[in-house]
């Protein structure tokens, strides 16, 4: 009986701890958070002016998530080829509903 309980707890923990996204983290009970992030990588050029803006959103209710909040999708939505900086806007309500918006600025 103890083995079944331990095995079920391990399976439940594995399911709850897996996820697709790492950054940005969710807040506590209700937390609208805006994070400014300087992107790094081969497509970033710090001499670029933030003339264009592209954004994308993903959301989730309880265990079901939908959308694509990646930087590349936000770049495609704004017609951006060179990134100046990236902002993330995160909203979380009681760990039941979450929304992540990625906003990319560049040319």
Secondary structure, 3 states (H helix, E strand, C coil): CHHHHHHHHHHHHHHHHCCCCCCCCCCCCECCEEEEECCCCCCECCCCCCCEEEEEEEEEECCEEEECCCHHHHHHHHCCCCEEEEEEEEEEECCCEEEEEEEEEEC
